[in-house]
Amino acid sequence: TLLDARPPELFGDAGPLSPLTEALAELARERGSLGLHPGLVVDSAEATGWLSASRLAAPGSQVLSGLLAATAERCSAPSHVAAAFVWKSYGFWTAMPVALGWALNRRVPLPSIHDTIVRVLDEAPNVVLAARAMTTAVLAGDPYAGTPGTVTVPDEAALGTLVRRVLLEEHHAAMIAALGRLTRVSNRGLWGSVAEALTYGIRFAATATPRLRPTSPTTAPSAAPTTAASPTAATTAASPADPMGTEMRNLLARVGGPVTGLVEVHDTAEGVDVRRRTCCFAITVPGLGVCDSCCVPRDRS
């Protein structure tokens, strides 16, 4: 079963997101600092220096325009490339924990734009994200169903729909619109980075969840995205379906909406290969080259 059958009282004060935050803490120990606040939620007494995501996305946001300008200068890149880089970080760190929670136990954090808070950095990962409060979506039958701070949905289809509404249609769409007011960056390319982030969450989960471990060794993902991924499938005739690839395709299909069709997930003899159908413009910056999952042929690097 995906769900931990122990009753909530046996978790003490850990809460439904405890497995997720523990996995993120382990990731931070292995790979260095993440673009996420430890534990995800910031107590109101610690909120000094944080900006609400809704304010960051508001028309005329000087913080966002300043972040784009600083990124453009640091990377010697035009504004639309800077926007793609900023978004690759922001989109990744808002979407990856959602996918990780989905893969671990179907307990999914819902980062509302109204509850998400941001700390802007002068260097990569550009932003650190947290929440004033975090609602967790759980399936009916989960021991935490009906407990404070959770919303219960009947099945995976409803869970994917809820993720699409809260994360993509309300939160990400507002931030993408804000970037579009300041630059001529492609919306499709930005959504491709979100699709990538969702598959990375599954990859991270596979290191801790035996049922998702690939049938063949694959390269572990870096702590920040260097590739992109999304939903169409393709299992080669010689390769059985990989459980990790199956989970990626399932999540992307359930979420749907603007990430539909922006990546292909292939099961190969070597493991799962994710191929993005969009470009994040890293190839245009000297020294970065082609991302592992980029649509640009490798001979262009």
C-alpha positions as CSV (number, residue, x, y, z in Angstrom):
1,T,0.0,0.0,0.0
2,L,1.1,3.6,-0.6
3,L,-0.3,4.8,2.7
4,D,1.1,4.4,6.2
5,A,-1.6,2.6,8.0
6,R,-0.6,3.7,11.5
7,P,-3.2,6.0,13.2
8,P,-2.2,9.7,13.4
9,E,-1.7,9.6,17.1
10,L,1.3,7.3,16.6
11,F,3.1,10.0,14.7
12,G,3.1,12.3,17.7
13,D,3.4,15.9,16.3
14,A,5.1,14.9,13.1
15,G,2.1,15.5,10.9
16,P,1.2,14.1,7.4
17,L,4.2,15.7,5.7
18,S,6.8,14.2,8.0
19,P,8.1,11.6,5.5
20,L,8.4,14.4,2.9
21,T,10.3,16.8,5.1
22,E,12.6,14.0,6.3
23,A,13.3,13.1,2.6
24,L,14.1,16.7,1.9
25,A,16.4,16.9,4.9
26,E,18.3,13.9,3.7
27,L,18.5,15.4,0.3
28,A,20.0,18.6,1.8
29,R,22.5,16.6,3.8
30,E,23.6,14.8,0.6
31,R,23.6,17.6,-1.9
32,G,23.9,20.9,0.0
33,S,21.4,23.7,0.6
34,L,18.0,23.5,-1.2
35,G,15.7,26.2,-2.4
36,L,13.3,25.3,0.4
37,H,13.1,26.3,4.0
38,P,13.7,23.2,6.3
39,G,10.4,21.9,7.3
40,L,8.7,23.9,4.6
41,V,6.7,26.1,7.0
42,V,8.1,29.3,8.6
43,D,6.7,30.3,12.0
44,S,5.3,33.9,12.0
45,A,8.0,34.9,14.5
46,E,10.6,34.0,11.9
47,A,9.0,35.6,8.9
48,T,11.2,38.7,8.8
49,G,12.8,39.1,5.4
50,W,10.3,37.0,3.5
51,L,8.0,38.3,0.8
52,S,4.6,36.8,-0.1
53,A,4.5,35.1,-3.5
54,S,1.4,37.0,-4.4
55,R,3.3,40.3,-3.9
56,L,6.2,39.0,-5.9
57,A,3.8,38.3,-8.8
58,A,1.9,41.6,-8.5
59,P,2.1,44.1,-11.3
60,G,5.0,46.5,-10.8
61,S,6.9,44.2,-8.4
62,Q,10.3,45.8,-8.0
63,V,11.6,42.7,-6.3
64,L,10.9,40.6,-9.3
65,S,12.3,43.1,-11.8
66,G,15.4,43.4,-9.6
67,L,15.8,39.7,-9.5
68,L,15.6,39.4,-13.2
69,A,18.1,42.3,-13.7
70,A,20.6,40.7,-11.3
71,T,20.3,37.3,-12.9
72,A,20.8,38.8,-16.4
73,E,23.9,40.6,-15.2
74,R,25.3,37.5,-13.4
75,C,24.8,35.3,-16.4
76,S,25.5,37.9,-19.1
77,A,22.1,36.9,-20.6
78,P,19.2,38.8,-22.1
79,S,16.1,39.4,-20.0
80,H,14.1,36.5,-21.4
81,V,16.9,34.1,-20.7
82,A,17.2,35.5,-17.2
83,A,13.4,35.0,-16.7
84,A,13.7,31.4,-17.8
85,F,16.5,30.8,-15.3
86,V,14.7,32.5,-12.4
87,W,11.6,30.4,-13.3
88,K,13.5,27.2,-13.5
89,S,14.5,27.7,-9.9
90,Y,11.2,29.0,-8.6
91,G,9.1,26.5,-10.6
92,F,11.4,23.6,-9.5
93,W,11.2,24.3,-5.8
94,T,7.5,24.8,-5.8
95,A,6.7,21.7,-7.9
96,M,9.3,19.2,-6.8
97,P,8.0,18.7,-3.2
98,V,4.5,18.2,-4.6
99,A,5.8,15.4,-6.8
100,L,7.9,14.0,-4.0
101,G,4.9,13.8,-1.7
102,W,2.8,12.2,-4.4
103,A,5.4,9.5,-5.0
104,L,6.1,8.8,-1.3
105,N,2.6,8.3,0.0
106,R,0.1,10.5,-1.9
107,R,0.3,13.1,0.8
108,V,0.7,16.2,-1.3
109,P,1.6,19.7,0.0
110,L,-0.5,22.4,-1.7
111,P,1.7,25.5,-2.1
112,S,-1.0,28.2,-2.4
113,I,0.3,31.5,-3.9
114,H,-1.3,33.2,-0.9
115,D,0.5,31.1,1.7
116,T,3.9,30.8,-0.1
117,I,6.6,33.2,1.0
118,V,9.9,33.9,-0.8
119,R,13.4,35.0,0.2
120,V,15.3,36.4,-2.8
121,L,19.0,35.5,-3.0
122,D,21.9,37.2,-4.9
123,E,23.1,33.8,-6.3
124,A,21.8,30.4,-7.2
125,P,19.2,29.0,-6.4
126,N,17.9,32.6,-6.7
127,V,15.1,32.0,-4.3
128,V,14.3,30.1,-1.1
129,L,10.7,29.1,-0.7
130,A,8.5,28.4,2.4
131,A,4.9,28.7,3.5
132,R,3.1,30.5,6.3
133,A,0.9,27.5,6.5
134,M,0.7,24.4,4.4
135,T,-2.4,22.4,3.5
136,T,-1.9,18.8,2.7
137,A,-4.0,16.9,0.3
138,V,-4.6,13.2,1.2
139,L,-6.6,10.4,-0.2
140,A,-9.7,9.0,1.4
141,G,-8.6,6.1,3.7
142,D,-5.4,7.9,4.7
143,P,-5.0,7.9,8.5
144,Y,-4.7,11.7,8.3
145,A,-7.9,12.2,6.3
146,G,-10.1,14.7,8.1
147,T,-7.4,15.9,10.5
148,P,-6.7,19.6,10.8
149,G,-4.6,21.1,8.0
150,T,-5.6,18.4,5.5
151,V,-8.1,18.3,2.6
152,T,-9.4,14.8,1.6
153,V,-10.0,13.8,-2.0
154,P,-11.6,10.5,-3.2
155,D,-9.0,9.3,-5.6
156,E,-5.8,10.0,-7.6
157,A,-7.8,11.7,-10.4
158,A,-9.2,14.2,-7.9
159,L,-5.7,14.6,-6.3
160,G,-4.2,15.5,-9.7
161,T,-7.0,18.0,-10.4
162,L,-6.4,19.7,-7.1
163,V,-2.7,20.0,-7.8
164,R,-3.4,21.5,-11.2
165,R,-5.7,24.1,-9.7
166,V,-3.7,25.2,-6.7
167,L,-0.2,24.9,-8.0
168,L,-0.5,25.4,-11.8
169,E,-3.6,27.4,-12.5
170,E,-3.5,29.7,-9.5
171,H,0.1,29.9,-8.3
172,H,2.3,29.2,-11.3
173,A,0.1,30.9,-13.8
174,A,0.2,34.2,-11.8
175,M,4.0,34.0,-11.6
176,I,4.4,33.2,-15.3
177,A,2.1,36.1,-16.2
178,A,4.3,38.4,-14.0
179,L,7.4,37.3,-15.9
180,G,5.6,37.8,-19.2
181,R,4.8,41.4,-18.2
182,L,8.6,42.1,-17.8
183,T,10.1,40.0,-20.6
184,R,9.2,38.2,-23.8
185,V,9.9,34.8,-22.4
186,S,7.8,31.9,-23.8
187,N,5.1,30.6,-21.6
188,R,5.4,27.1,-23.1
189,G,9.1,27.0,-22.2
190,L,8.3,27.9,-18.6
191,W,5.6,25.2,-18.3
192,G,8.2,22.8,-19.7
193,S,10.4,23.5,-16.7
194,V,7.4,22.7,-14.4
195,A,6.9,19.4,-16.1
196,E,10.6,18.7,-15.5
197,A,10.3,19.5,-11.9
198,L,7.5,17.0,-11.4
199,T,9.6,14.2,-12.9
200,Y,12.5,15.2,-10.6
201,G,10.3,14.7,-7.6
202,I,9.7,11.2,-8.7
203,R,13.4,10.6,-9.2
204,F,14.2,11.8,-5.7
205,A,11.5,9.6,-4.3
206,A,12.9,6.5,-6.0
207,T,16.0,6.7,-3.8
208,A,13.8,6.2,-0.7
209,T,10.9,4.1,-2.1
210,P,11.7,0.6,-3.2
211,R,8.7,0.3,-5.4
212,L,9.9,3.2,-7.6
213,R,13.5,2.1,-7.9
214,P,14.5,1.7,-11.6
215,T,15.0,-1.7,-13.0
216,S,18.4,-0.6,-14.2
217,P,20.8,1.9,-12.6
218,T,20.3,5.6,-13.7
219,T,22.2,8.7,-12.9
220,A,20.9,10.3,-9.7
221,P,19.5,13.8,-10.4
222,S,21.3,16.9,-9.2
223,A,19.8,19.0,-6.4
224,A,18.6,21.6,-8.9
225,P,17.3,20.9,-12.4
226,T,19.7,20.5,-15.3
227,T,17.0,18.9,-17.4
228,A,13.3,19.0,-18.0
229,A,10.6,16.4,-18.1
230,S,6.9,15.7,-18.8
231,P,4.2,13.3,-19.7
232,T,4.0,11.4,-23.0
233,A,5.1,7.9,-22.7
234,A,7.1,5.4,-24.8
235,T,8.3,2.1,-23.6
236,T,10.7,0.6,-26.1
237,A,9.9,-2.8,-27.5
238,A,12.9,-4.4,-25.8
239,S,12.3,-2.7,-22.4
240,P,9.6,-3.4,-19.8
241,A,7.8,-0.6,-18.1
242,D,10.0,0.9,-15.4
243,P,8.1,1.6,-12.1
244,M,9.7,5.1,-11.9
245,G,8.8,5.9,-15.4
246,T,5.2,4.6,-14.9
247,E,4.9,6.9,-11.8
248,M,6.2,9.9,-13.8
249,R,3.7,9.3,-16.6
250,N,0.9,8.8,-14.1
251,L,1.5,12.0,-12.2
252,L,1.9,14.1,-15.3
253,A,-1.3,12.6,-16.8
254,R,-3.3,13.2,-13.6
255,V,-2.1,16.8,-13.3
256,G,-2.5,17.6,-17.0
257,G,-3.4,21.1,-18.0
258,P,-0.5,23.3,-19.1
259,V,2.2,20.6,-18.6
260,T,0.5,18.2,-21.0
261,G,2.8,16.9,-23.7
262,L,5.8,19.0,-22.7
263,V,8.0,16.0,-21.9
264,E,8.4,12.4,-23.0
265,V,9.2,9.7,-20.5
266,H,10.8,6.6,-22.1
267,D,11.6,3.3,-20.5
268,T,14.9,2.1,-21.9
269,A,17.3,-0.7,-21.2
270,E,19.4,1.7,-19.2
271,G,16.5,3.0,-17.1
272,V,14.1,6.0,-17.5
273,D,15.0,8.7,-20.1
274,V,13.2,12.0,-19.8
275,R,13.1,14.2,-22.9
276,R,11.8,17.8,-22.7
277,R,10.0,19.3,-25.6
278,T,11.1,22.8,-24.6
279,C,14.3,24.7,-24.1
280,C,15.4,26.6,-20.9
281,F,18.0,28.6,-22.9
282,A,20.9,27.3,-20.9
283,I,22.5,26.4,-24.3
284,T,22.7,30.2,-25.0
285,V,24.9,30.9,-22.0
286,P,28.6,30.3,-22.4
287,G,29.8,27.4,-20.3
288,L,26.4,25.8,-19.6
289,G,25.8,23.7,-22.7
290,V,22.8,21.4,-23.3
291,C,20.7,20.1,-20.4
292,D,20.4,16.3,-20.1
293,S,16.8,16.3,-21.1
294,C,16.8,19.2,-23.5
295,C,15.1,19.0,-26.9
296,V,18.3,20.4,-28.5
297,P,20.5,17.7,-30.1
298,R,23.7,16.9,-28.2
299,D,25.9,17.9,-31.1
300,R,24.9,21.5,-30.5
301,S,26.6,21.6,-27.1
